[in-house]
Amino acid sequence: MDRTHRTDRTDGTDGTEHGDRVYSGMPAPLLGSEGWHKPWSGGNGGSCVEALKLQDGRVALRQSQDPEGPALIYPHDEIENFIRGAKAGEADFLLA
């Protein structure tokens, strides 16, 4: 099975290297290198956010310029609320 998407199994391991638990701030390489996407890339010189949907529905985000750095882990509902809010203009203040 692809280790990239396995998280928090009942046997105390999650399929990542060293049996580490999936948590926000963990080193992104522990989630594997396959399955990361750049949904928000553009003409910014390659600096963008990469996203990985985990098997349990959570979403991992990492900075593409630092793929060895930390991955932030968000529950599905928080990502859904963020995307809906951004589409509705609720994050426009970040562009001002």
C-alpha positions as CSV (number, residue, x, y, z in Angstrom):
1,M,0.0,0.0,0.0
2,D,1.2,3.5,-0.8
3,R,2.5,5.0,2.5
4,T,1.6,8.5,1.3
5,H,-2.0,8.4,2.3
6,R,-2.1,6.1,5.4
7,T,-2.9,7.7,8.7
8,D,-3.7,6.8,12.3
9,R,-4.4,3.0,12.1
10,T,-5.6,1.2,15.1
11,D,-2.3,-0.7,15.5
12,G,-0.6,2.5,16.6
13,T,1.2,3.1,13.3
14,D,0.2,5.2,10.5
15,G,2.2,3.9,7.6
16,T,4.7,6.7,7.5
17,E,8.4,6.2,8.1
18,H,9.3,5.2,11.7
19,G,5.6,4.7,12.6
20,D,5.3,8.4,13.4
21,R,1.8,9.8,14.0
22,V,0.4,12.2,11.4
23,Y,0.3,15.7,13.1
24,S,0.5,19.3,12.0
25,G,4.0,20.5,11.7
26,M,5.5,17.1,11.0
27,P,8.3,16.9,8.4
28,A,6.5,16.7,5.0
29,P,8.9,13.9,3.7
30,L,7.4,11.6,6.3
31,L,4.1,11.7,4.3
32,G,5.9,10.5,1.2
33,S,6.7,12.2,-2.1
34,E,3.7,10.9,-4.2
35,G,0.3,12.6,-4.5
36,W,1.3,16.2,-3.8
37,H,-0.5,18.8,-6.0
38,K,0.0,22.5,-6.7
39,P,-3.6,23.7,-7.0
40,W,-2.7,27.3,-6.4
41,S,0.5,27.7,-8.5
42,G,0.7,30.6,-10.9
43,G,3.1,33.1,-12.3
44,N,4.9,33.5,-9.0
45,G,8.2,32.0,-9.9
46,G,7.4,28.5,-8.6
47,S,6.6,29.6,-5.0
48,C,3.3,28.0,-4.1
49,V,1.5,25.8,-1.8
50,E,1.3,22.0,-2.4
51,A,-1.6,19.9,-1.1
52,L,-2.0,16.2,-0.3
53,K,-5.3,14.6,0.6
54,L,-4.7,12.0,3.2
55,Q,-6.6,8.7,3.4
56,D,-8.7,9.8,6.4
57,G,-9.9,12.9,4.5
58,R,-7.5,15.4,6.2
59,V,-5.4,17.7,3.9
60,A,-1.7,18.3,4.3
61,L,-0.2,21.6,3.0
62,R,3.5,22.3,2.4
63,Q,5.5,25.2,0.9
64,S,6.8,24.1,-2.6
65,Q,10.1,25.9,-2.0
66,D,10.7,23.9,1.1
67,P,9.4,20.3,0.4
68,E,11.6,19.0,3.3
69,G,10.0,21.4,5.7
70,P,6.8,21.1,7.8
71,A,3.4,20.0,6.6
72,L,0.4,21.6,8.2
73,I,-2.5,19.1,8.6
74,Y,-6.1,20.3,8.4
75,P,-9.4,18.5,8.8
76,H,-11.5,18.3,5.7
77,D,-14.2,20.6,7.0
78,E,-11.7,23.4,7.7
79,I,-10.3,23.2,4.2
80,E,-13.8,23.1,2.8
81,N,-14.8,26.2,4.8
82,F,-11.6,28.0,3.7
83,I,-12.1,27.3,0.0
84,R,-15.8,28.3,0.2
85,G,-14.9,31.5,2.1
86,A,-12.1,32.4,-0.4
87,K,-14.5,31.9,-3.3
88,A,-17.0,34.2,-1.5
89,G,-14.4,36.9,-1.2
90,E,-13.9,36.5,2.6
91,A,-10.1,36.3,2.1
92,D,-9.8,39.3,-0.2
93,F,-8.3,41.4,2.6
94,L,-5.1,39.3,2.2
95,L,-4.6,40.7,-1.2
96,A,-5.0,44.4,-0.2
